[in-house]
């Protein structure tokens, strides 16, 4: 799937790629609506009906990933709520083996995430993955989400990678489409970002269910 001899730079997404997306799905689909309902004296069903279009309208924008934005919009302490259920934060299967092999190679390894810095800090605190990366870039540092071409332009200035010998591994098809448009040559999708949901059928990109599929030749 990847000829590792051609790869100098590895760009890795976090949520749904290295970490189980079950945490984020549960948080936004169940826990936030529950707290929103409690705060306003609503049923959980009504809370979900009110929140779903608000969430949908922000998809692909930096605000969707911004804890400060949602804290203000919903009058909830989103960072604190994430801490309440932080026991659900988990590394996906075979990620550690893959990262260990990458660390032993001479390749540059960069975490590129849309996660807000507060969420990123909590997840690194819980998983201790930070020492595997040469750098960690949040789209909030750039001011644009990964779905936007300007993110990749800024990242290339910051990291000095060549499109032809860089691989991006990400569970978001919208992000992979954006990276493809920018010219990154090697793109891999994650077909099972949430351990509690079935694998997705992905046809646009090489897709893996877990990182064992990428270890040959690394």
C-alpha positions as CSV (number, residue, x, y, z in Angstrom):
1,X,0.0,0.0,0.0
2,X,2.9,2.4,0.8
3,X,6.4,2.1,-0.6
4,X,8.1,3.4,2.6
5,X,11.3,4.0,0.7
6,X,9.6,6.9,-1.0
7,X,8.3,8.5,2.3
8,X,10.3,11.1,4.2
9,X,7.4,12.8,6.1
10,X,4.5,11.2,7.9
11,X,1.5,13.4,8.8
12,X,-0.9,11.8,11.2
13,X,-4.4,12.8,12.3
14,X,-5.4,12.2,15.9
15,X,-9.1,11.6,16.5
16,X,-10.4,8.6,14.5
17,X,-6.8,7.8,13.3
18,X,-4.7,7.3,16.4
19,X,-7.4,7.7,19.0
20,X,-10.8,5.9,19.1
21,X,-13.4,8.3,17.7
22,X,-15.9,6.7,20.1
23,X,-14.9,9.3,22.7
24,X,-15.8,12.2,20.5
25,X,-18.9,10.7,19.0
26,X,-20.2,9.9,22.5
27,X,-19.3,13.3,23.8
28,X,-21.0,15.3,21.1
29,X,-23.9,13.0,20.3
30,X,-24.9,12.0,23.9
31,X,-23.0,13.7,26.7
32,X,-23.3,17.3,25.5
33,X,-27.0,17.0,24.7
34,X,-27.5,15.4,28.2
35,X,-25.8,18.4,29.9
36,X,-27.6,20.9,27.6
37,X,-30.9,19.3,28.5
38,X,-30.2,19.3,32.2
39,X,-29.2,23.0,32.0
40,X,-32.4,24.1,30.2
41,X,-34.9,21.6,31.7
42,X,-35.4,19.9,28.4
43,X,-35.8,16.3,27.4
44,X,-32.8,14.7,25.9
45,X,-34.7,14.2,22.6
46,X,-35.5,17.9,22.4
47,X,-32.0,18.8,23.2
48,X,-30.6,16.7,20.4
49,X,-33.2,18.2,18.0
50,X,-32.0,21.6,18.9
51,X,-28.3,20.8,18.8
52,X,-28.0,18.7,15.7
53,X,-28.6,21.5,13.2
54,X,-26.3,23.8,15.1
55,X,-23.5,21.2,15.0
56,X,-24.2,20.4,11.3
57,X,-24.0,24.1,10.3
58,X,-20.4,24.3,11.6
59,X,-18.9,21.1,10.1
60,X,-15.7,21.8,8.2
61,X,-15.2,25.2,9.8
62,X,-12.7,26.0,12.5
63,X,-15.6,26.8,15.0
64,X,-16.8,23.2,14.8
65,X,-13.5,22.1,16.5
66,X,-13.2,25.1,18.9
67,X,-14.1,24.4,22.5
68,X,-14.2,28.1,23.3
69,X,-16.8,28.6,20.6
70,X,-19.1,25.9,21.8
71,X,-18.6,26.9,25.5
72,X,-19.9,30.4,24.6
73,X,-22.6,29.2,22.2
74,X,-24.0,26.6,24.6
75,X,-23.1,28.2,27.9
76,X,-21.4,25.0,29.0
77,X,-17.8,24.4,30.0
78,X,-16.9,22.1,27.2
79,X,-13.3,21.5,28.3
80,X,-14.4,20.5,31.8
81,X,-17.1,18.2,30.4
82,X,-14.5,16.4,28.3
83,X,-12.5,15.9,31.4
84,X,-15.5,14.3,33.1
85,X,-15.5,11.4,30.6
86,X,-11.8,11.3,29.9
87,X,-11.7,7.6,30.8
88,X,-13.2,7.0,27.4
89,X,-10.1,8.3,25.6
90,X,-8.4,5.3,24.1
91,X,-5.6,4.6,21.6
92,X,-6.8,2.5,18.6
93,X,-5.5,-1.1,18.1
94,X,-1.9,-1.4,16.8
95,X,-1.2,2.3,16.9
96,X,1.6,2.0,19.4
97,X,3.4,-0.7,17.4
98,X,3.2,1.5,14.3
99,X,4.4,4.6,16.2
100,X,7.3,2.7,17.7
101,X,8.4,1.5,14.3
102,X,8.1,5.1,12.9
103,X,10.2,6.4,15.8
104,X,13.0,4.0,14.9
105,X,13.0,5.2,11.3
106,X,14.6,8.5,10.1
107,X,11.3,9.9,9.0
108,X,9.8,13.2,10.2
109,X,6.5,12.4,12.1
110,X,4.1,15.3,12.6
111,X,0.7,15.2,14.3
112,X,-1.7,17.4,12.4
113,X,-5.1,17.8,14.1
114,X,-8.2,20.0,14.0
115,X,-8.5,19.4,17.7
116,X,-8.5,22.5,20.0
117,X,-5.4,22.8,22.1
118,X,-7.4,22.1,25.3
119,X,-8.7,18.9,23.9
120,X,-5.3,18.0,22.5
121,X,-3.6,18.5,25.9
122,X,-6.2,16.3,27.6
123,X,-5.7,13.5,25.1
124,X,-1.9,13.7,25.2
125,X,-2.1,13.7,29.0
126,X,-4.2,10.5,28.9
127,X,-2.3,8.7,26.2
128,X,1.3,10.0,26.5
129,X,1.7,9.8,22.7
130,X,3.4,13.2,22.4
131,X,6.9,11.8,22.5
132,X,6.4,10.0,19.2
133,X,6.1,13.2,17.2
134,X,8.7,15.6,15.9
135,X,6.0,18.3,16.1
136,X,2.3,18.7,16.9
137,X,0.3,21.2,14.8
138,X,-3.3,22.2,15.7
139,X,-5.4,23.9,13.0
140,X,-6.2,26.5,15.7
141,X,-2.5,27.5,15.6
142,X,-2.9,28.1,11.9
143,X,-6.4,29.7,12.0
144,X,-7.8,27.4,9.4
145,X,-9.1,23.8,9.5
146,X,-7.5,21.0,7.5
147,X,-10.4,21.0,5.1
148,X,-9.1,24.4,3.9
149,X,-6.2,24.7,1.3
150,X,-4.7,27.5,3.4
151,X,-4.0,25.0,6.2
152,X,-1.7,22.9,4.0
153,X,0.0,26.0,2.6
154,X,0.8,27.2,6.1
155,X,1.8,23.7,7.2
156,X,4.3,23.3,4.4
157,X,5.9,26.6,5.3
158,X,6.2,25.5,8.9
159,X,7.3,21.9,8.3
160,X,9.1,22.1,4.9
161,X,7.8,18.8,3.4
162,X,7.7,17.7,-0.2
163,X,4.3,16.6,-1.5
164,X,5.7,13.7,-3.5
165,X,7.4,12.0,-0.5
166,X,4.8,12.8,2.2
167,X,2.0,10.5,3.4
168,X,-1.1,11.7,5.3
169,X,-3.1,9.2,7.3
170,X,-6.6,10.6,8.3
171,X,-10.1,9.3,8.9
172,X,-11.8,12.4,7.4
173,X,-12.6,12.1,3.7
174,X,-13.1,15.9,3.5
175,X,-9.5,16.4,4.9
176,X,-8.1,13.8,2.5
177,X,-9.8,15.5,-0.4
178,X,-8.3,18.8,0.6
179,X,-4.8,17.3,1.0
180,X,-5.2,15.6,-2.5
181,X,-6.2,19.0,-4.0
182,X,-3.1,20.5,-2.4
183,X,-0.9,17.8,-4.0
184,X,0.1,15.5,-1.3
185,X,0.8,12.2,-3.1
186,X,0.3,9.5,-0.6
187,X,-3.1,9.4,1.2
188,X,-4.5,6.7,3.5
189,X,-7.9,6.6,5.1
190,X,-9.0,4.8,8.3
191,X,-12.1,2.6,7.7
192,X,-12.8,1.9,11.4
193,X,-12.3,5.2,13.3
194,X,-14.8,4.3,16.0
195,X,-14.3,1.0,17.7
196,X,-18.0,0.8,18.5
197,X,-19.2,1.2,14.9
198,X,-18.8,-1.1,11.8
199,X,-16.0,-0.5,9.3
200,X,-16.8,2.0,6.6
201,X,-16.6,1.2,2.9
202,X,-14.1,3.6,1.4
203,X,-13.4,3.7,-2.4
204,X,-11.7,7.0,-3.0
205,X,-8.5,6.2,-1.1
206,X,-6.4,3.3,0.2
207,X,-8.2,2.4,3.4
208,X,-7.0,0.4,6.4
209,X,-8.9,-0.9,9.4
210,X,-5.8,-0.8,11.6
211,X,-2.1,0.0,11.3
212,X,-0.9,-3.5,10.8
213,X,-1.6,-3.0,7.1
214,X,1.1,-0.3,6.9
215,X,3.9,-2.0,8.8
216,X,5.4,-4.0,6.0
217,X,8.6,-2.4,4.8
218,X,8.6,0.3,7.4
